[in-house]
Structures are given as structure tokens and as C-alpha cells.
């Protein structure tokens, strides 16, 4: 009979590393974007010098929610439950906000942010899955 005691640990370890690599790439990308926006703001005085018209406040709220969700993946490296929960919850709030503010259509300006939100939420779900799998008790040894 195969030893199944450590099989879950290996699967959990693989899931954890997939979530860490995926989440790390997202965190790195978001940090680069924030550095770029900060650099533009410092050098030109505006965050986006190419904006044609004023950006509504609700779009900034969505951006902040997306950034919080992405950066929470960095928190999930240490605290899987906390970081994963923040990532998934923030992306659900972002999608709800996006559904409220925009029409449901095949317009790419509506669909693409939802797809990006799903891409950010998946590592959060994987971190929560790792937390759930690792909190299970170890399989007790049979005593005869």
C-alpha cells in the first residue's frame, strides 16, 4: 500500500509554489507600474500626462482596490489565509464595482478589467487552498 501521508504535502507544496510565482509576478508588475506613476507625478506634477480628459473618481477607487488585491499576494507569502482572503475579496469588490459602473457588453473596455481581476484572484484562491490543505491534521498512524 502506498504511503499517502506525505502525498498531500507534496501537492500542497506545488500549489503553494505556483501561487507564489504567479503572485510574485503580479506584485512585481504592480510595483513597477506604481513606480512609473510615481516617477511621472514627481517629474511632471501629474500621474498621467497623456490623459485627455479628467478621470472619474470611481476609476481611481477601482485602481486602488486592484492594487490592494495585487499587493496582498505579497502578504500571502507569509500569511496565506490573510493575503488570500484580501486578494479574493478585493477582486470581488472590484468586479462588483465594475459591473455597477459599466454596461454589460462585449466592449473590451469592460471585459479586460474583469479578466485582469480574475488573473489576480486566482493566486489568492490558490493561497487559500494551500492554507486549507495545510491546516488539516496529519494522518494518524495505525496502532495495532
QUIFENHU-V211828 format. One line per field, one symbol per residue. phi: phi as a letter, one per 30 degrees, with the letter a starting at -180 (. if undefined). psi: psi as a letter, one per 20 degrees, with the letter a starting at -180 (. if undefined). A space follows every 50 residues. Layout:
BEGIN
phi: ???
psi: ???
END
This chain:
BEGIN
phi: .ddcdcdddddddddddddddddddddddddddddddddddddcjbdbdc ddbddddddddddddddddddddddddcbddddddddddddddddddddd dbddacdddcddddddddddddddddddddddddddddddddcc
psi: pqojhighhggggggghghggghghggggghgghgggggghghiiqhnij phrppqhhhhghgggggggghihhhihgngggghggggghhgggggghhg hqqoajphihgghhhhhghhhghgghghgggghiiqqqpqqpp.
END
